[in-house]
Amino acid sequence: KTYKGGGFNELRFEDATGNEQVYIHAQKNMDTEVLNNRTTDVKVDHTETIGNNQSITVGLGQTVTVGKERAGGHDQLITVAHDRRISTGNDQTLKVKNDRKVSISHDDGLYVANNRRVTVEGKQEHKTTGDHISLVEGSHSLEVKGDLARKVAGALGIKVQGDIVLESSGQISLKSGASFITLHPGGVDITGLKINLNSGGSPGTPLSTLKPAVLRALVDESNSVSGKDSTESPLKSVQETFNTSLQDPEPPLRRGRFSQ
């Protein structure tokens, strides 16, 4: 019994057949010190309940093995009521032998300080229900060994500061309504209800291409992504700039989407 108190420490042994038990009760703290190895072998279930915080320090390595077979019951479930953080001082490897699914109910951000490589040996599908913005500050190469098809429901704007080269071993066709131009190894075919040729005159006023205001906004936001803290989400600022560009009173093609 606790000195001048109502509590007590207890060590109890029960040897009744079918009810064998070793019971330890600590009125307050309990400390265990092992100068060498310690082994705990539980033949059936193990339940541990901690009313407050838990801290585990491992001086060298740690191995956790769950189950011995690829069958039901040999699973691991981790539930965190609030935030969860994982910090790895060196490399991390994740290997999944079957399927993997990730579901995120809010935003998702990925920052890679160096190179990144993604290999998909099967089919890959990508769907964006909102706007899609892609900024490449270096060169961009795309190689398609099969066919390539693009369908744009609105306007398509392309602005190039250098040359544009279209090369085909077959033919190149430009079509608008009933008029079209076809370039092929045998010559150039021009078909239309009316064909206008202007030699030495004014070239006219072409439609302006889309001003890439969104891309400039991405450049401004890249500083915060590369290491500076910011209380405002970069995606929110890009979205506001994109909406502003759509409201500019400019030709229809400028109000379309920018395609690269």
C-alpha positions as CSV (number, residue, x, y, z in Angstrom):
1,K,0.0,0.0,0.0
2,T,1.2,3.5,-0.8
3,Y,2.7,5.3,2.2
4,K,0.2,7.8,3.6
5,G,-2.1,7.2,0.6
6,G,-4.9,5.1,-0.8
7,G,-3.0,3.6,-3.7
8,F,-0.9,0.5,-3.9
9,N,1.6,-1.4,-6.1
10,E,0.7,-5.0,-6.8
11,L,2.3,-8.2,-8.2
12,R,-0.1,-11.0,-8.3
13,F,0.1,-14.7,-9.5
14,E,-2.9,-16.7,-10.4
15,D,-2.4,-20.5,-10.9
16,A,-6.0,-21.7,-11.2
17,T,-6.4,-24.0,-14.1
18,G,-7.7,-22.1,-17.2
19,N,-7.2,-18.7,-15.4
20,E,-3.4,-18.6,-15.0
21,Q,-2.2,-15.0,-14.9
22,V,0.7,-12.7,-13.8
23,Y,-0.6,-9.3,-12.9
24,I,1.5,-6.2,-12.3
25,H,0.0,-2.9,-11.1
26,A,2.1,0.3,-10.7
27,Q,0.4,3.0,-8.7
28,K,2.4,5.6,-10.6
29,N,5.6,5.2,-12.6
30,M,7.1,1.9,-13.9
31,D,10.6,1.7,-15.2
32,T,12.4,-1.3,-16.8
33,E,16.1,-1.3,-17.5
34,V,17.8,-4.1,-19.5
35,L,21.5,-4.0,-19.9
36,N,21.6,-6.5,-22.7
37,N,19.0,-8.1,-24.9
38,R,15.2,-8.3,-24.3
39,T,12.8,-10.7,-26.0
40,T,9.1,-10.7,-25.8
41,D,7.1,-13.6,-27.4
42,V,3.3,-13.3,-27.6
43,K,1.7,-16.5,-29.0
44,V,-1.7,-15.0,-29.8
45,D,-2.8,-11.3,-29.7
46,H,-1.1,-8.2,-28.3
47,T,-2.9,-5.1,-27.3
48,E,-1.3,-1.9,-26.0
49,T,-3.1,1.3,-25.1
50,I,-1.4,4.6,-24.4
51,G,-3.5,7.4,-22.9
52,N,-1.2,10.2,-24.0
53,N,2.0,10.5,-26.0
54,Q,4.5,7.7,-27.1
55,S,8.1,8.1,-28.1
56,I,10.3,5.3,-29.5
57,T,14.0,5.8,-30.1
58,V,16.0,3.2,-32.1
59,G,19.7,3.6,-32.1
60,L,20.4,1.5,-35.1
61,G,18.0,-0.3,-37.5
62,Q,14.3,-1.4,-37.2
63,T,12.4,-4.1,-39.0
64,V,8.6,-4.5,-38.9
65,T,7.1,-7.7,-40.5
66,V,3.4,-8.0,-40.8
67,G,2.0,-11.4,-41.8
68,K,3.6,-14.3,-43.6
69,E,1.2,-14.9,-46.5
70,R,-0.5,-12.8,-49.2
71,A,-4.0,-13.4,-47.8
72,G,-6.7,-11.7,-45.7
73,G,-5.7,-10.9,-42.2
74,H,-2.0,-10.4,-43.0
75,D,-2.6,-6.6,-43.4
76,Q,-1.4,-3.4,-41.7
77,L,-3.7,-0.5,-41.0
78,I,-2.5,2.9,-39.8
79,T,-5.0,5.6,-38.8
80,V,-4.0,9.1,-37.9
81,A,-6.7,11.5,-36.7
82,H,-4.8,14.7,-37.6
83,D,-1.5,15.4,-39.4
84,R,1.3,12.9,-40.2
85,R,4.9,13.7,-41.2
86,I,7.6,11.4,-42.5
87,S,11.2,12.7,-42.6
88,T,13.9,10.6,-44.3
89,G,17.5,11.7,-43.9
90,N,18.7,9.7,-47.0
91,D,17.0,7.5,-49.6
92,Q,13.5,6.0,-49.5
93,T,12.3,3.1,-51.6
94,L,8.7,2.0,-51.9
95,K,7.9,-1.3,-53.6
96,V,4.3,-2.4,-54.3
97,K,3.9,-5.9,-56.0
98,N,0.2,-5.4,-56.8
99,D,-2.1,-2.3,-57.2
100,R,-1.7,1.1,-55.5
101,K,-4.3,3.8,-55.1
102,V,-3.9,7.3,-53.7
103,S,-6.9,9.4,-52.8
104,I,-6.5,13.1,-51.9
105,S,-9.6,15.1,-50.8
106,H,-7.9,18.5,-51.1
107,D,-4.7,19.9,-52.7
108,D,-1.6,18.0,-53.7
109,G,1.9,19.4,-54.2
110,L,5.1,17.8,-55.4
111,Y,8.5,19.5,-55.4
112,V,11.6,17.8,-56.8
113,A,14.9,19.7,-56.5
114,N,16.7,17.6,-59.1
115,N,15.6,15.2,-61.9
116,R,12.4,13.1,-62.0
117,R,11.7,10.1,-64.2
118,V,8.3,8.4,-64.7
119,T,8.0,5.1,-66.6
120,V,4.7,3.6,-67.5
121,E,4.9,0.2,-69.3
122,G,1.1,0.1,-69.9
123,K,-1.5,2.7,-70.8
124,Q,-1.6,6.1,-69.0
125,E,-4.6,8.3,-68.7
126,H,-4.7,11.9,-67.4
127,K,-7.9,13.9,-66.8
128,T,-8.1,17.5,-65.6
129,T,-11.6,18.9,-65.1
130,G,-10.3,22.5,-64.6
131,D,-7.5,24.4,-66.3
132,H,-4.1,22.8,-67.2
133,I,-1.0,24.9,-67.2
134,S,2.5,23.6,-68.2
135,L,5.7,25.7,-68.1
136,V,9.0,24.5,-69.5
137,E,11.9,26.9,-68.9
138,G,14.2,24.7,-71.0
139,S,13.7,22.7,-74.2
140,H,10.7,20.4,-74.7
141,S,10.9,17.3,-76.8
142,L,7.9,15.0,-77.7
143,E,8.3,11.8,-79.6
144,V,5.3,9.8,-80.6
145,K,5.9,6.4,-82.4
146,G,2.3,6.0,-83.4
147,D,-0.4,8.6,-84.3
148,L,-0.9,11.9,-82.6
149,A,-4.3,13.6,-82.4
150,R,-5.4,16.8,-80.7
151,K,-8.9,18.2,-80.5
152,V,-9.6,21.7,-79.2
153,A,-13.2,22.8,-78.6
154,G,-12.3,26.5,-78.5
155,A,-9.6,28.6,-80.2
156,L,-6.0,27.5,-80.7
157,G,-3.2,30.0,-80.6
158,I,0.5,29.3,-81.3
159,K,3.1,32.1,-81.0
160,V,6.7,31.3,-82.0
161,Q,9.6,33.8,-81.9
162,G,11.7,31.7,-84.2
163,D,11.0,29.6,-87.3
164,I,8.2,27.0,-87.8
165,V,9.1,23.9,-89.8
166,L,6.5,21.3,-90.9
167,E,8.0,18.3,-92.7
168,S,6.1,15.3,-93.9
169,S,7.0,12.3,-96.1
170,G,3.4,12.2,-97.2
171,Q,1.2,15.3,-97.5
172,I,0.3,18.4,-95.4
173,S,-3.3,19.7,-95.6
174,L,-4.9,22.9,-94.3
175,K,-8.7,23.0,-94.4
176,S,-11.3,25.6,-93.5
177,G,-14.8,25.0,-94.6
178,A,-14.8,24.1,-98.3
179,S,-11.3,25.6,-98.9
180,F,-8.1,23.7,-98.4
181,I,-4.5,23.6,-99.3
182,T,-2.6,20.4,-99.8
183,L,1.2,20.1,-100.0
184,H,2.5,16.8,-101.4
185,P,5.6,15.5,-103.1
186,G,3.9,16.1,-106.5
187,G,3.1,19.8,-105.9
188,V,0.7,22.1,-104.1
189,D,-3.1,22.0,-104.5
190,I,-5.2,25.0,-103.6
191,T,-9.0,24.6,-103.7
192,G,-11.6,27.3,-102.7
193,L,-14.6,29.2,-103.8
194,K,-12.4,32.3,-104.1
195,I,-8.6,32.5,-104.2
196,N,-7.0,35.8,-103.4
197,L,-3.3,36.4,-104.3
198,N,-1.6,39.6,-103.0
199,S,1.8,40.3,-104.4
200,G,3.7,43.2,-102.9
201,G,0.6,44.5,-101.1
202,S,-0.3,44.8,-97.4
203,P,-0.3,41.4,-95.6
204,G,-3.4,42.4,-93.8
205,T,-4.0,42.2,-90.0
206,P,-3.8,38.7,-88.6
207,L,-5.5,37.7,-85.4
208,S,-3.4,38.2,-82.3
209,T,-2.2,35.1,-80.5
210,L,-3.0,34.5,-76.9
211,K,-1.0,36.6,-74.5
212,P,0.5,34.0,-72.0
213,A,-0.2,35.9,-68.8
214,V,-0.5,32.7,-66.9
215,L,3.0,31.6,-67.9
216,R,4.4,34.9,-66.6
217,A,2.6,34.3,-63.3
218,L,4.2,30.9,-63.0
219,V,7.6,32.4,-63.3
220,D,6.8,34.8,-60.5
221,E,5.5,32.0,-58.3
222,S,8.6,29.7,-58.9
223,N,10.6,31.6,-56.2
224,S,8.1,30.6,-53.5
225,V,8.1,27.0,-54.7
226,S,11.9,26.7,-54.7
227,G,12.3,27.5,-51.0
228,K,10.6,30.6,-49.8
229,D,7.5,30.3,-47.5
230,S,4.3,31.8,-48.7
231,T,0.9,32.0,-46.9
232,E,-0.9,32.3,-50.3
233,S,-1.2,29.2,-52.5
234,P,0.7,29.6,-55.9
235,L,-2.2,27.8,-57.7
236,K,-4.6,30.4,-56.4
237,S,-2.6,33.3,-57.8
238,V,-2.2,31.6,-61.1
239,Q,-6.0,30.9,-61.3
240,E,-6.7,34.6,-60.6
241,T,-4.3,35.7,-63.4
242,F,-5.8,33.2,-65.8
243,N,-9.3,34.5,-65.1
244,T,-8.1,38.1,-65.6
245,S,-6.6,37.2,-69.0
246,L,-10.0,35.7,-70.1
247,Q,-11.7,39.1,-69.3
248,D,-9.4,41.2,-71.5
249,P,-11.4,42.9,-74.4
250,E,-9.1,41.4,-77.1
251,P,-9.7,39.4,-80.3
252,P,-11.4,36.0,-79.9
253,L,-8.2,34.0,-80.4
254,R,-6.6,35.8,-77.5
255,R,-9.4,34.8,-75.3
256,G,-8.8,31.1,-76.1
257,R,-6.4,28.7,-74.4
258,F,-2.7,28.8,-75.0
259,S,-1.3,25.6,-76.4
260,Q,2.2,24.4,-76.7
